[in-house]
Amino acid sequence: MKIGTVTGVVWATRKAACLSGQTFLVVRTEADELVAADQVGAGTGDRVLLATGTVASRYCMDAPVDAAVVAILDPEGKHGRP
């Protein structure tokens, strides 16, 4: 799993039927920038948790994806925790 920040959205005018209704986000991690299938309704500026590889495709009902946003992370200390 990786942590990253959503920097944008990828719009697809046509896509495979198994990806119908799927939103794609551009996510920057420490190492790179990638496109991830959004499973939680994240938006630009959100820090997110990514599942990658085979786990990501299974999370997306076996769709052909290499990365999936599976959580939006709370800012540190938002809930009174260090």
PESULQUI-V853317 format. One record per residue. N is the residue number from 1. RES is the residue in one small letter. SS is DSSP state (A for helix, B for strand, O for the rest). OMEGA is omega in whole degrees, 0 to 359 (NA if undefined). D_CENTER is the distance of its C-alpha to the mean C-alpha in Angstrom with 1 decimal. Layout:
BEGIN
n & res & ss & omega & d_center
N & RES & SS & OMEGA & D_CENTER
N & RES & SS & OMEGA & D_CENTER
END
This chain:
BEGIN
n & res & ss & omega & d_center
1 & m & O & 181 & 11.0
2 & k & B & 173 & 9.9
3 & i & B & 179 & 9.6
4 & g & B & 178 & 8.5
5 & t & B & 179 & 9.1
6 & v & B & 181 & 7.7
7 & t & B & 181 & 10.8
8 & g & B & 182 & 10.8
9 & v & B & 174 & 10.3
10 & v & B & 179 & 11.5
11 & w & O & 178 & 14.3
12 & a & O & 180 & 15.8
13 & t & O & 175 & 19.4
14 & r & O & 178 & 19.7
15 & k & O & 179 & 17.6
16 & a & O & 182 & 18.4
17 & a & A & 181 & 19.5
18 & c & A & 178 & 17.1
19 & l & A & 180 & 14.2
20 & s & O & 180 & 16.2
21 & g & O & 183 & 14.6
22 & q & O & 175 & 11.0
23 & t & B & 179 & 9.1
24 & f & B & 181 & 7.3
25 & l & B & 172 & 6.0
26 & v & B & 183 & 7.7
27 & v & B & 176 & 6.8
28 & r & B & 173 & 10.1
29 & t & O & 177 & 11.0
30 & e & O & 187 & 14.7
31 & a & O & 186 & 15.3
32 & d & O & 176 & 13.6
33 & e & B & 183 & 11.3
34 & l & B & 177 & 9.0
35 & v & B & 182 & 7.3
36 & a & B & 175 & 4.2
37 & a & B & 183 & 5.1
38 & d & B & 180 & 4.5
39 & q & O & 188 & 6.9
40 & v & O & 179 & 8.1
41 & g & O & 179 & 9.0
42 & a & O & 180 & 7.5
43 & g & O & 180 & 9.6
44 & t & O & 180 & 11.0
45 & g & O & 180 & 12.1
46 & d & O & 169 & 10.1
47 & r & B & 188 & 9.7
48 & v & B & 174 & 6.8
49 & l & B & 182 & 7.1
50 & l & B & 166 & 5.5
51 & a & B & 182 & 7.8
52 & t & B & 177 & 9.3
53 & g & O & 183 & 12.4
54 & t & A & 180 & 14.3
55 & v & A & 180 & 12.7
56 & a & A & 181 & 9.4
57 & s & A & 177 & 11.9
58 & r & A & 179 & 13.9
59 & y & A & 181 & 11.4
60 & c & O & 178 & 11.0
61 & m & O & 177 & 14.8
62 & d & O & 173 & 15.5
63 & a & O & 183 & 14.0
64 & p & O & 178 & 14.0
65 & v & O & 179 & 10.4
66 & d & O & 181 & 10.0
67 & a & B & 179 & 6.4
68 & a & B & 174 & 4.3
69 & v & B & 184 & 2.5
70 & v & B & 178 & 6.3
71 & a & B & 171 & 8.0
72 & i & B & 184 & 9.0
73 & l & O & 176 & 11.6
74 & d & O & 174 & 15.1
75 & p & O & 180 & 17.0
76 & e & O & 177 & 19.6
77 & g & O & 183 & 22.8
78 & k & O & 183 & 21.6
79 & h & O & 177 & 23.2
80 & g & O & 179 & 26.1
81 & r & O & 179 & 24.8
82 & p & O & NA & 25.1
END
